Amino acid sequence: MELLLFAPINFIDQLLLKFFSVETINHVIWPFIQIGLVVTVISGWVAYASYLERKISAFMQARL
């Protein structure tokens, strides 16, 4: 079961090994992927928080 969980990562590693060395993947590529994932999650959260704040403000002002 746990091998199934890591299957996408192994697939991505095998794909990256065709173009980059192991050191480059571990020290450059994966950090960029992690940074991109964090920025994407935080941006989505900020967009949702802004939407929610506007909906609450409109409700408090009795606007539809």
Backbone bond lengths (Angstrom), bond angles and torsions (degrees), N, CA, C in turn:
res aa  C-N    CA-C-N  psi(-1)  N-CA   C-N-CA  omega(-1)  CA-C   N-CA-C  phi
1 M - - - 1.451 - - 1.521 111.15 -
2 E 1.338 116.14 -44.27 1.463 117.97 -177.33 1.527 112.33 -70.93
3 L 1.329 118.14 -23.46 1.462 119.62 175.12 1.519 110.89 -66.96
4 L 1.322 116.40 -33.48 1.455 120.70 178.35 1.523 111.18 -64.88
5 L 1.336 116.22 -33.04 1.457 121.10 -179.89 1.525 111.47 -66.16
6 F 1.324 117.37 -36.44 1.462 121.58 -177.30 1.522 113.32 -94.00
7 A 1.302 118.68 2.98 1.458 121.57 -177.83 1.524 112.71 -60.06
8 P 1.350 120.28 -44.15 1.471 118.28 179.42 1.523 112.42 -62.57
9 I 1.334 116.96 -37.45 1.468 119.51 179.97 1.517 110.32 -65.44
10 N 1.340 117.51 -41.70 1.462 120.36 177.90 1.516 111.19 -64.25
11 F 1.325 117.40 -38.07 1.462 120.74 177.88 1.527 110.31 -63.86
12 I 1.329 116.54 -43.86 1.468 120.46 179.66 1.522 109.93 -65.68
13 D 1.335 117.27 -40.91 1.470 120.16 177.64 1.524 111.52 -60.72
14 Q 1.319 117.01 -44.12 1.463 120.25 179.57 1.528 111.03 -63.31
15 L 1.318 115.94 -38.43 1.459 119.98 178.25 1.525 110.88 -66.82
16 L 1.337 116.77 -43.02 1.463 120.02 -179.29 1.524 112.02 -68.74
17 L 1.336 117.59 -31.55 1.464 120.69 179.99 1.526 112.13 -64.95
18 K 1.316 117.99 -19.56 1.465 120.51 176.93 1.528 111.74 -71.53
19 F 1.340 116.75 -22.88 1.458 120.51 -174.79 1.528 113.97 -114.25
20 F 1.346 117.99 -27.66 1.457 121.55 -173.66 1.516 110.44 -129.84
21 S 1.333 115.26 161.58 1.465 119.96 175.16 1.527 109.53 -79.98
22 V 1.342 115.86 167.67 1.464 120.90 -178.30 1.525 110.42 -63.43
23 E 1.329 117.52 -40.83 1.463 120.70 179.93 1.526 111.36 -63.44
24 T 1.323 116.40 -41.47 1.469 120.16 179.12 1.522 110.92 -64.88
25 I 1.313 116.44 -40.86 1.469 119.89 179.20 1.516 110.23 -63.51
26 N 1.332 117.30 -47.33 1.464 121.06 -175.56 1.517 113.61 -71.46
27 H 1.326 117.90 -32.78 1.461 120.42 -173.15 1.527 114.34 -104.52
28 V 1.330 118.24 -13.11 1.460 120.24 -177.99 1.531 112.00 -125.38
29 I 1.309 116.81 -54.52 1.460 120.99 -171.44 1.529 111.79 -68.62
30 W 1.348 118.11 -52.74 1.467 120.35 -178.59 1.526 112.92 -62.11
31 P 1.341 120.13 -40.46 1.468 117.67 174.71 1.527 113.09 -60.22
32 F 1.325 118.14 -38.72 1.460 120.12 177.02 1.526 111.29 -64.54
33 I 1.322 116.91 -39.37 1.460 120.34 177.37 1.528 110.28 -63.97
34 Q 1.325 117.09 -42.80 1.462 121.04 179.57 1.527 111.48 -65.80
35 I 1.315 117.15 -42.74 1.468 121.09 178.33 1.534 109.92 -62.30
36 G 1.331 116.64 -43.91 1.459 120.33 178.50 1.515 112.29 -62.05
37 L 1.321 116.87 -38.73 1.455 120.51 178.30 1.525 111.27 -66.08
38 V 1.328 117.43 -43.48 1.463 120.72 178.98 1.527 110.81 -64.49
39 V 1.318 117.84 -43.95 1.471 121.19 179.48 1.523 110.66 -63.04
40 T 1.322 117.31 -39.95 1.464 121.14 179.16 1.523 111.31 -65.12
41 V 1.320 117.13 -44.81 1.471 120.65 179.83 1.521 110.63 -64.17
42 I 1.325 117.52 -44.97 1.461 120.69 -179.24 1.531 110.70 -66.23
43 S 1.322 117.93 -39.23 1.466 120.50 177.93 1.521 111.34 -63.47
44 G 1.316 116.85 -41.04 1.457 120.33 176.60 1.516 111.98 -63.70
45 W 1.319 116.61 -41.13 1.460 120.75 178.43 1.525 111.01 -64.74
46 V 1.318 117.81 -41.58 1.467 121.65 178.87 1.528 110.30 -64.84
47 A 1.315 117.17 -41.59 1.471 119.99 178.53 1.525 110.46 -62.87
48 Y 1.324 117.39 -43.59 1.460 120.21 179.11 1.522 111.13 -67.07
49 A 1.324 118.15 -40.17 1.464 121.16 179.14 1.528 110.61 -64.00
50 S 1.313 117.88 -39.18 1.458 121.48 177.47 1.527 110.88 -65.06
51 Y 1.326 116.86 -43.86 1.461 121.45 177.15 1.528 110.64 -60.89
52 L 1.329 116.64 -45.36 1.454 120.91 -179.64 1.531 111.40 -64.09
53 E 1.313 117.18 -39.97 1.461 121.09 178.89 1.528 110.76 -63.37
54 R 1.318 117.26 -40.37 1.468 120.88 178.53 1.530 111.19 -67.02
55 K 1.325 117.14 -39.22 1.463 120.31 178.16 1.532 110.66 -65.69
56 I 1.322 118.24 -41.09 1.465 121.72 179.18 1.522 110.22 -67.05
57 S 1.338 117.51 -42.64 1.465 120.86 178.69 1.531 111.12 -62.56
58 A 1.318 117.13 -42.71 1.463 120.98 178.91 1.534 110.22 -64.72
59 F 1.332 117.77 -38.61 1.461 120.15 178.20 1.530 110.91 -65.70
60 M 1.324 117.32 -40.89 1.455 120.51 -178.85 1.532 111.34 -67.37
61 Q 1.335 116.96 -28.77 1.452 120.85 178.29 1.527 112.13 -90.42
62 A 1.320 116.14 5.42 1.474 123.97 178.78 1.528 112.27 59.24
63 R 1.337 116.36 35.99 1.461 120.66 174.56 1.516 108.47 -97.54
64 L 1.297 115.65 149.46 1.458 119.49 178.09 1.511 110.47 -100.18
